[in-house]
Amino acid sequence: NGFACTGIDNIAEAITLLELNNWDLVASMYGPPSQSEAADAVAGGAAPPLSSSSSSSSPPSSSASAFCPISPSSRHIVERQPRMLNFRVEYRQRSVELVVEESRTVGEIKQILETELGVPVSKMQLKGWKSGDVSDSTVLRSLHLPKNNSLYVLTPDIAPTASTSKNRYSAKYGETHPMFFIGSLEAASQEAFYGKARDRKLLAIYLHNDDSVLSNVFCSQMMCADSIVSYLSQNFITWAWDVTKEANKARLLTMCTRHFGSVVTQTIRTYKTDQFPLLLIVMGKRTSNEVLNVIQGNTTVDELMMRLMGAMEIFTAQQQEDIKDEDEREAREMVKREQDEAYRLSLEADRKKREAQEREEAEQVRLEQIRKEQEEEKEAIRLSLEQALPPEPDEESGEQISKLRIRTPSGEFLERRFLGSCKLQVLFDFVASKGYPSDEFKLLTTFPRRNITQLDPGSTLLEAKLFPQETLFLEAKE
């Protein structure tokens, strides 16, 4: 039996034990729950991969489980079940509980919430992720979430509607009352504590109990006083909760434990019904939230105002420190951003300078290559012309010989004998073979001045009157 090491004979109980310990065999062997606990968990049934339950007032159920039953044919085959994650999602006065496989995406959670809350996915912002905002395509497994998670939904594009409790409050005590925040306690905390330091406020949590004789006086005289209403509206985010019903009170205690710790929860428990209503003044701090004051219902307007102002004095001192720290941090970040930008611009300037230099060097290489090719081509032409020239005739050959003397632009002289019957093209080729092609240089006589290169290259030296001797000079064409 593969489960013998656990000391449990029932396979279903053994699988439950492994699931409760994240399939850690050692932990299952040395710290197993009792067989009755495991059996109760199995009896809870199998949870679907995606499931939800919605509640507007009742506390969350803690008996949900996510186990698959073992068929007789697979009793000896243990397959690892997908890890399930629990989510409690709050939206205004509603709460939705989900059980989701960690292989699902954030977008799939939103699709379920669209069905449960009637809020379009396109208008829904799902907040509360420990890693910050995530995209709809993010797979839950990549976020490394714990087993139980709390999220909340914001819908900035959907105007909030007055809650039933607020309508009852207005109908009973009049329209002059604090502006109550419509949304979950977590959303109210976010609004009060997690903005810019200059924009933060104190959180006033009003806990109402209809069964207390003080509630009517507190609401009609204190909470409706113009000075109190004005002061709360300017300096506080005010969130209200009715604890008249035990189910609502239990849910509040769960929320307070999650957001403020067990000390606050225990403090609320100690108050009896006739001490309500309560007004909790909460200040957000860097590492935790602190309850500055718990104001009971048996107070006066002046005393209530004094205690609110006392809380504001503490909050203002802390806020000034936070503003100073935030300004210094932003100044440091600004300097760093400016330094980073200056460094980036320097790198960009260096890159452009380097690229310009590389382009210039490449252009120089290209031009040099072209010049070299042109020189090689000229040299090849020159050698070809030189090799094609007829031999220089001997003076004693007995034929008509023309002696030509040609002055170059550098002042040097080229001298050669040609047959009088030689074509002018031979003369042009000779001059070109010395590096003076006819397309770049003119061949001129001295007196009278004639441009020989304009004559018919097929005519002879005799016909061009370059016989028996002539001095010519070369001139570059314009």
C-alpha positions, 0 to 999 in steps of 0.5 A: 500500500503506497499510503502505509507510511502515513498510518492511515488505511483509508485512501481518501483520508490519506489523499486529503492529508497530503492535499492539506500539506501541499503533497509534502509527504514528510509533513503528512507523516509527522503532523497529520490531522486526526482521521475524523478531521480528514473524513470531515474534509472529504465529506465536504465534497469535490469543488469544481475548478471554478466556483463562486458564492455571493453574499451581501451580509453573511460571513464566509464559509470556512468548510469549502474544500477542493478534493476529487473522489477516488474511483475503485479502478484508480485506488492504487494510482495517485495523481497530483490534483491541481492547486486551488486558490480561494479568493474573497472579492469585495465590491461596494456592499457585496462580497463574492467567494471564488475557488479557482485553479492556479492555472487560470488567468486574471481575466477568467476571474473577471469573467466570473465576477462579471456574471456574479456582480453584473459589472462588465469586464471592460469597466472593472478594475480588480485590485489588491494583488500583492505584486501590484497591478496585473494584466488579464492574461497573467496566469495566477501561478506566476504570482505565487499566491497564498492559499487564501486571498482578498481582492476588491473591485473598483468601477470608476466609470460606474456611478455608485448608487445610494445603499439601502442603509444610507437611504434608511439613514437619510429617511430616519435622520435627515439629509444632513449627515457625513458623506458615507463612502460606498464600497468595501472597508478595504476600498475605503482604506485604499482611498484614505491611506494609499494615495499621495501623502498630501491627499491622505485622510483619516478613516472614520468607521461608524458602527451602528446598532439599532438595538442601542438606546444611544443610536438615535441621539448620536445620529440625530444630534452628533452625526447630523451636526453641521460642524461635525458633518463639515469636519468629517467631510473635509478631513475623513473618509467615513465608512459605515457598517450596521452591526445590529445583526450578529451575522453583520457583526461577525463579518465586520470582525473578520474584516477588521482582523484582516485590515487592522489586526486582532487587537482592534477586533478584540476591542470591538468585541468588548463593547456591549450593545448599549455602548454603541454606536462607535466611531473608530478613527484609524490612521494609515502608517507605513507598516500598519494601520493604527486605531487612534481613538474609539468614540462611544455613543455617550458623548456630546458634540463638543467632546466629539469635535475635540476628539476628532481634532485631537486625532487630526493633530496626530495625523497632521504631524504624521502627514507632514513627516510623510510629505517631507519623506515623500518630497525627499524621495521624489527629489532623489528620484527626480535627480536620478531621473535627470542623471539617467536622462543626462547619461542617456543623452550622453550615450546617445550623443556618443553613439551618434558621434561614433556612427558619424565617424564610422560613416565618414570612415566608410565613405573615405574607404569607399572613395579611396576604393573608387579612386584606386579602381579608377587609377587601376583602370587608367593604368590599364588603359595607359599600358594598353595604349603604350603596348599598341603604339607602333615602334619609334622610326629610326632617323636613318630609315629614309622615310619622312620623319616628324620630330615632335617635342611636347611640353607637359603641364609640369614643365617636362618635355616628351620627345618622340619621332613619328612617321609623317604618314602616321595618323593623329590618333597615334599621337593622341595615344602616345600622349595618353600613354604618358598619362595625358588622355585627350578627354582631359587635356588639349594638345596645342601648337605654340604659334600659330595657336591651334588645338590639335585635339579638335582635328580629325584623328584619322588625318596624318601628321603631314596633313596636320602640318606637324612636319618635319618637327614641331613643339606642342604643349599640353593644357588641361581642359576646363 
